[in-house]
Amino acid sequence: MSGKLDLTIVIPVKNEEKNLAGCLEAIGSGLAARIDVVDSGSTDRTKEIAVQFGANVIDFSWNGQFPKKRNWYLRNHTPSTKWVLFLDADEYLTEEFKEELRRALQEERIVGYWLKYTIYFLGEKLKGGYPLDKLALFRVGAGEYERIDEEAWSKLDMEVHEHPVLEGEIGRLQAKIDHLDFRGVAHYVNKHVEYANWEAARFLKKLDEGNQGEQLTWKQKIKYALMQSVFIGPVYFLGSFFLLGGFRDGARGFAFAILKMAYFTQVYCRIRELKAERKRNNK
């Protein structure tokens, strides 16, 4: 099969000059009908690189309220194509994935697909550990990312762990996308500090609203069931290193599992801090 697909690829970015060129090069010029790069005020060469590769640049400025970047794009720049694929700048389409993608988009009964990703850590691909999969490919108009009225809990202007809520049958592609971030471990750790703050605030909001179990994936249900337990970190370490085969990566797998444990332990601590702050403010 040849010719461009009835597909828009959307890449939300901010200061992604180290990753974006490789991401766009991996997509190639003959795959998608349109490529949109949604930029949040980059101060490096991100926008210049996007233009060099023929992508369309759309500027985004977040006001601290719903919607964030992906939902804002869907509502204000709705693709004219049948399908949309949200791709991060550190995600690289493989030839195997592109071949399967061409076949999958011909399936009329499916409205969206879960995608699988390889994870590179300390310069090499992981054989095991906590897997990465996302519902990032779906029909335009089938739905949007779950709504969370954040009220500026964080400085994160893009959906963090929200997933699309779609009406219809969802499939799963088997070929993997390469997840390879060239910004280093320091960026990885700092990013997860922000994610932990967001996760804690979201969890407490769901408790307040009494709808903790609504529209959650099975992974989210497990995570939220453990969120108030100090054992959440060790559980994720054991799951990543032993149950999910992180031991096959030796020292790198152990370090990856440790960082996962640290992240979820930080979420637990942040929840405790926010609860304490509420208690003091209510006195």
Steps between C-alpha positions, in 0.01 A plus 500: 500500500623848417381859519437721798260378764183684598684590821620807687800454729507749788819561697460718812835661586695743713878534457539170317789581266694192618218261408275656237718461190535126556127466567406679176763314300361167624149600389622581151330705230267239354308368799252755633285754320597764756745549786423765762754606761322671792753721677483648850740791462824318424815709543733266311497388132189283533276707272778551247556125479128436455485742207812348342327162491181644348283474812235757587574694820209595726566723802335414831482698824331340798276706727516252791154359434342223294578422222868423494707463184364184337131571567553865405642384168210261437248774574667794327692336215287192433678291234329465164636145474318188617771404753728681744818370665647684798875451511757637745823645363700218663296231324627358171284305256660173391457349154312207656260738671436698181422182308250386763356852522415499129307177541329604825352822365304300243301333781155659502368363832787632716494857635837501678814301569720442802865533397809330642839660552853380557679686780863604477673567831864604547554469127369146445163340440346334804405133468266510802364735761182704519350509148386811319178499300263782410169550325643759263345413162129551440233620258439873496169566674495170692582678826764702680733470798324459834396829651674611818425851625849557629491865611877536454613225737832500318694667221433204269309641203442161338296199609718283724345157550154571364387259230250555218140407579361357175165371385546173315725196474868542581778285357869456570802518269784256565793671326679738736596865484849580634497727806845659515557827688838671449455749785653273763421364846486847662211596271330166569517555877392866487207414274379239746517748788241707312299188414493394866355834608232472232418138587451585867274797428294300254459213746371726775260668259356162404457414867316827555271437204431141598554367147837337545414194292343673200655478152823343622715241328591186694847644560352819641270300728799312647696822542218684676430203725860526627540876496453557875726212601870549570549162333409637158868564421625153599208338316597675177867408556417132546265505207749670269813308595362151570149453360559696179853374439710805580766265639583406140655845457735458795618823662300715257183309580565536872560876465185539291293318763654713777399819317146364461491426873628849580235658278205319655638552851516870423135493389408342835699763693347784302149371578590499871634856471191630323274339759702662778476838326123462474477412868700806604297729274172368643593573859 
